[in-house]
Amino acid sequence: MIEIKGVSKRYDRHLYVLKGVNATLKERVTTIIGRNGAGKTTLVRILSTQLFPTSGTAEIEGLDILKDTKKVREVISSIPQESQLIGILSPLEQMQLYLMARGFSSSQAKRESEYALDELEMYEFRNAPSDTLSGGMKRKVFVAMALAAKSPVIFLDEPTTGLDPLSRIEVWSAIKRLSSKVILTTHYMEEAQELSNEVLVIDQGNIITHGTVKSLLSTFDGKMRAEKLEGREFDIKIANVSIKYIDVNEVDEFVRKGYDIKRINLDDIFLSKGVMLES
């Protein structure tokens, strides 16, 4: 369990990136979602002890991130968005170096690296130069590192940003194989819905909603989303698109009016809260 207690962060006297965030993260996979600049990466950097909060603290596995920083680092793995592989090294070499830096013996590092690469269907590429791998395969190597480290808690910051759809699915498959508690950041709603047990939604440094995917979507039970360019009936207007949440028994009526009908998904949590994300 991760307990976040009043975490704030500012970079000057006026600009608060996080504004007293409180949350208890209990589920195996928690996805933190929000548009760029919402504060999600800052929160993950604080939780993974890469950045000090301006105020507040958090506990991971019962350890305080400020008082027990060294012990916290022993129970977590963190893969930042900007992580890059060394092109001339193979996945196996990169993973062995990473694990040995964490205190594994040479033989342990090799054994755990080979096991993790095999688990993520990367074993046949274990000795290939990393710069010959696809984008999705490179990100899978980082997930393999987290798997091999056997950390109880793993932080993955935007693990699929910039990847093509096939590579993204490959990385999703790899993440699903992790047995650790995973904290994931993304601004892709499809990714959050695919991977998450619970979702934490941040906008402008505040948590605007938090819960399981099922509980969040339950607020729209029996509803569909109707969209139309320049429609006259709407609950939400975005540019020239009218969005109306309708009962399922109203679908035929709105189809006749020229509306497109869509199933409810996590996008609608953002739309209903007035938050828009990059597509």
Secondary structure per residue as TSV (DSSP state, phi and psi in degrees):
chain	resnum	aa	ss	phi	psi
A	1	M	-	360.0	143.2
A	2	I	E	-117.6	126.0
A	3	E	E	-112.4	116.1
A	4	I	E	-101.4	124.9
A	5	K	E	-123.7	94.7
A	6	G	E	59.6	39.7
A	7	V	E	-76.7	121.3
A	8	S	E	-122.4	152.4
A	9	K	E	-147.5	129.3
A	10	R	E	-132.4	150.3
A	11	Y	S	-106.3	-10.6
A	12	D	S	-149.8	-171.6
A	13	R	S	-66.4	-20.6
A	14	H	S	-116.6	-27.5
A	15	L	-	-92.5	102.9
A	16	Y	E	-93.8	120.4
A	17	V	E	-84.1	-34.6
A	18	L	E	-125.9	141.5
A	19	K	E	-125.6	70.9
A	20	G	E	68.8	54.4
A	21	V	E	-75.9	131.0
A	22	N	E	-127.2	132.7
A	23	A	E	-168.2	151.9
A	24	T	E	-118.2	118.5
A	25	L	E	-103.2	109.1
A	26	K	-	-108.7	-25.6
A	27	E	S	-79.2	165.4
A	28	R	S	-66.8	-44.3
A	29	V	E	-118.5	116.0
A	30	T	E	-111.1	125.5
A	31	T	E	-106.7	127.9
A	32	I	E	-99.2	118.3
A	33	I	E	-120.3	152.0
A	34	G	-	168.2	157.7
A	35	R	-	-71.2	170.3
A	36	N	T	-58.3	131.4
A	37	G	T	88.5	2.5
A	38	A	S	-71.8	-25.9
A	39	G	S	117.2	1.6
A	40	K	H	-68.6	-41.9
A	41	T	H	-68.9	-37.8
A	42	T	H	-60.2	-43.1
A	43	L	H	-61.7	-44.6
A	44	V	H	-64.6	-39.4
A	45	R	H	-64.4	-35.4
A	46	I	H	-69.0	-47.0
A	47	L	H	-63.2	-32.0
A	48	S	T	-92.5	15.1
A	49	T	T	63.0	25.1
A	50	Q	S	-89.8	-13.7
A	51	L	S	-148.4	138.4
A	52	F	-	-87.5	139.0
A	53	P	-	-73.3	156.1
A	54	T	S	-71.1	-36.7
A	55	S	E	-153.9	164.0
A	56	G	E	83.5	178.0
A	57	T	E	-156.9	-173.9
A	58	A	E	-152.8	157.3
A	59	E	E	-120.8	133.0
A	60	I	E	-122.6	121.4
A	61	E	T	54.6	34.9
A	62	G	T	79.9	4.1
A	63	L	E	-105.9	132.9
A	64	D	E	-78.1	129.4
A	65	I	T	-66.2	-20.9
A	66	L	T	-95.3	-42.5
A	67	K	T	-83.0	-29.1
A	68	D	S	-121.2	40.5
A	69	T	H	-55.0	-47.1
A	70	K	H	-61.8	-42.5
A	71	K	H	-67.8	-36.9
A	72	V	H	-60.0	-44.0
A	73	R	H	-63.9	-21.8
A	74	E	H	-78.2	-18.7
A	75	V	H	-110.0	3.4
A	76	I	E	-123.3	157.6
A	77	S	E	-127.1	141.8
A	78	S	E	-132.5	125.8
A	79	I	E	-115.7	97.9
A	80	P	-	-67.5	158.5
A	81	Q	T	-59.3	-36.4
A	82	E	T	-85.3	5.7
A	83	S	-	-59.7	138.3
A	84	Q	-	-132.3	142.1
A	85	L	-	-80.8	153.9
A	86	I	-	-83.0	115.6
A	87	G	T	-55.3	-36.9
A	88	I	T	-81.7	-13.0
A	89	L	S	-91.6	148.5
A	90	S	-	-81.7	163.6
A	91	P	H	-55.4	-41.2
A	92	L	H	-63.1	-43.2
A	93	E	H	-64.8	-42.8
A	94	Q	H	-62.1	-43.0
A	95	M	H	-69.5	-38.9
A	96	Q	H	-62.6	-42.9
A	97	L	H	-62.2	-42.2
A	98	Y	H	-62.3	-46.5
A	99	L	H	-70.2	-37.1
A	100	M	H	-66.2	-33.7
A	101	A	H	-66.5	-24.2
A	102	R	T	-88.6	-0.3
A	103	G	T	108.5	2.2
A	104	F	-	-73.2	148.1
A	105	S	-	-72.5	165.1
A	106	S	H	-58.9	-43.6
A	107	S	H	-69.1	-40.3
A	108	Q	H	-62.2	-44.2
A	109	A	H	-61.7	-41.8
A	110	K	H	-66.5	-44.8
A	111	R	H	-63.5	-48.1
A	112	E	H	-68.3	-34.4
A	113	S	H	-65.7	-44.9
A	114	E	H	-64.9	-39.3
A	115	Y	H	-63.1	-47.7
A	116	A	H	-65.0	-41.6
A	117	L	H	-64.4	-37.0
A	118	D	H	-66.6	-42.3
A	119	E	H	-59.7	-35.2
A	120	L	T	-98.4	17.7
A	121	E	T	57.8	39.2
A	122	M	-	-119.1	6.6
A	123	Y	G	-61.7	-40.0
A	124	E	G	-66.6	-16.1
A	125	F	G	-103.6	10.8
A	126	R	T	-60.1	-29.6
A	127	N	T	-106.9	6.4
A	128	A	S	-78.3	142.2
A	129	P	-	-56.4	134.0
A	130	S	G	-61.9	-27.9
A	131	D	G	-74.7	-1.7
A	132	T	G	-95.7	-3.7
A	133	L	S	-85.6	153.9
A	134	S	-	-72.2	167.9
A	135	G	H	-59.9	-41.9
A	136	G	H	-65.6	-38.8
A	137	M	H	-66.9	-37.0
A	138	K	H	-63.8	-42.2
A	139	R	H	-67.8	-32.7
A	140	K	H	-64.5	-32.0
A	141	V	H	-61.6	-41.2
A	142	F	H	-66.2	-39.4
A	143	V	H	-64.1	-37.8
A	144	A	H	-62.0	-37.6
A	145	M	H	-59.9	-45.8
A	146	A	H	-64.2	-39.7
A	147	L	H	-64.0	-45.6
A	148	A	H	-67.2	-31.2
A	149	A	H	-69.4	-18.6
A	150	K	T	57.4	33.3
A	151	S	-	-74.6	140.0
A	152	P	S	-62.5	-28.5
A	153	V	E	-130.5	132.1
A	154	I	E	-125.8	131.4
A	155	F	E	-107.0	125.1
A	156	L	E	-123.2	112.8
A	157	D	E	-99.2	112.3
A	158	E	S	48.7	58.7
A	159	P	T	-67.3	-17.0
A	160	T	T	-119.5	11.4
A	161	T	T	-59.8	130.0
A	162	G	T	84.0	0.1
A	163	L	-	-89.9	151.4
A	164	D	-	-74.0	164.6
A	165	P	H	-56.0	-40.5
A	166	L	H	-66.0	-44.4
A	167	S	H	-63.2	-36.4
A	168	R	H	-63.5	-42.7
A	169	I	H	-64.3	-37.2
A	170	E	H	-60.7	-43.0
A	171	V	H	-69.3	-39.1
A	172	W	H	-56.7	-45.7
A	173	S	H	-59.5	-40.7
A	174	A	H	-65.0	-42.8
A	175	I	H	-64.3	-37.7
A	176	K	H	-63.2	-21.6
A	177	R	T	-84.9	-9.5
A	178	L	-	-72.7	136.7
A	179	S	-	-99.3	-10.1
A	180	S	S	-72.5	168.7
A	181	K	E	-72.6	129.5
A	182	V	E	-116.5	130.1
A	183	I	E	-110.9	118.1
A	184	L	E	-121.2	137.2
A	185	T	E	-111.6	145.1
A	186	T	E	-164.0	160.1
A	187	H	S	-117.4	14.8
A	188	Y	-	-95.3	115.0
A	189	M	H	-65.4	-38.3
A	190	E	H	-60.7	-40.8
A	191	E	H	-65.2	-44.1
A	192	A	H	-61.3	-42.8
A	193	Q	H	-69.9	-33.0
A	194	E	H	-71.3	-38.1
A	195	L	H	-104.1	-22.0
A	196	S	-	-87.6	145.6
A	197	N	S	-92.1	-34.6
A	198	E	E	-141.2	158.0
A	199	V	E	-129.6	135.4
A	200	L	E	-115.8	118.5
A	201	V	E	-103.1	122.0
A	202	I	E	-116.5	137.8
A	203	D	E	-145.4	129.6
A	204	Q	T	52.5	40.2
A	205	G	T	82.1	3.3
A	206	N	E	-119.9	148.5
A	207	I	E	-80.9	121.2
A	208	I	E	-99.2	-20.7
A	209	T	E	-166.6	157.7
A	210	H	E	-156.2	130.8
A	211	G	E	170.5	-180.0
A	212	T	E	-70.0	157.1
A	213	V	H	-56.4	-43.0
A	214	K	H	-61.7	-44.6
A	215	S	H	-68.4	-37.8
A	216	L	H	-65.9	-42.2
A	217	L	H	-75.9	-18.5
A	218	S	G	-65.0	-20.1
A	219	T	G	-66.9	-13.9
A	220	F	G	-110.7	18.4
A	221	D	T	-54.0	132.9
A	222	G	T	78.0	9.5
A	223	K	E	-113.0	156.9
A	224	M	E	-130.9	161.0
A	225	R	E	-102.2	126.7
A	226	A	E	-110.0	129.0
A	227	E	E	-126.1	144.4
A	228	K	E	-158.1	140.9
A	229	L	E	-68.8	126.0
A	230	E	T	57.6	32.5
A	231	G	-	-69.6	151.8
A	232	R	S	-91.2	-19.5
A	233	E	-	-107.3	121.6
A	234	F	-	-157.9	150.9
A	235	D	S	-96.7	-30.0
A	236	I	E	-136.6	137.6
A	237	K	E	-120.5	119.8
A	238	I	E	-122.8	113.3
A	239	A	T	53.7	-120.3
A	240	N	T	-105.8	18.0
A	241	V	E	-101.9	125.9
A	242	S	E	-97.5	131.8
A	243	I	E	-122.2	128.8
A	244	K	E	-130.1	130.6
A	245	Y	E	-92.8	121.5
A	246	I	E	-124.3	157.8
A	247	D	E	-72.7	152.7
A	248	V	G	-59.7	-28.6
A	249	N	G	-78.2	-1.4
A	250	E	G	-101.2	1.3
A	251	V	H	-58.6	-49.2
A	252	D	H	-59.2	-40.5
A	253	E	H	-60.3	-44.2
A	254	F	H	-77.5	-26.8
A	255	V	H	-63.4	-43.1
A	256	R	H	-62.2	-29.2
A	257	K	T	-82.1	0.1
A	258	G	T	92.1	13.2
A	259	Y	-	-83.9	144.8
A	260	D	E	-85.7	136.8
A	261	I	E	-107.5	130.4
A	262	K	E	-131.1	150.2
A	263	R	-	-72.3	153.0
A	264	I	-	-73.0	137.7
A	265	N	-	-145.2	-172.2
A	266	L	T	-64.0	-21.9
A	267	D	H	-53.4	-35.6
A	268	D	H	-71.7	-23.3
A	269	I	H	-62.7	-42.1
A	270	F	H	-71.1	-43.3
A	271	L	H	-60.2	-41.8
A	272	S	H	-70.8	-22.8
A	273	K	H	-94.6	-2.1
A	274	G	T	78.9	24.9
A	275	V	-	-114.9	130.1
A	276	M	-	-112.4	140.2
A	277	L	-	-112.6	160.4
A	278	E	-	-67.6	143.1
A	279	S	-	-90.7	360.0
